[in-house]
């Protein structure tokens, strides 16, 4: 896959900060705080395509939940709103630390433009959640991108 090889090349470059890659019809943006030869401390990972993907929204969300294994917690489909062309996936079982829940959220949009945005949040019931930095290895990032893109 050209996208994966282009992505891996950018991940292993010594440049600090995030980057943007375009390959196979997909835009890939990685917003990082730190990057080294093995991993990245991410603020956000975004994939976009200027066309709708082949799969319908529910099938896309379900496939990602079943195949995305590079994260600390498995994802599960929380909501599919076909009227808004959006789906939300979150960590199946958030990580609890000091009474707070840390979880991934993957927002999928399938309309004239396809978009997938991954973030990690921390929150406590009844309080406002906050985005937090999360670390993924280069291999986990490449696998996650392949899982999101699939056969599209």
Secondary structure, DSSP 8 states (H G I E B T S, - for coil): -HHHHHHHHHHHS---S-EEEEETTEEEEEEEEEE-SSEEEEEEEEEEESS--SS-HHHHHHHHHHH--SSSS-EEEEEEETTTTEEEEEESS-EEETTEEEEEEEEEEESSSEEEEEEEEEE-TTS--EEE-EEEEHHHHHHHHHHHHTT-
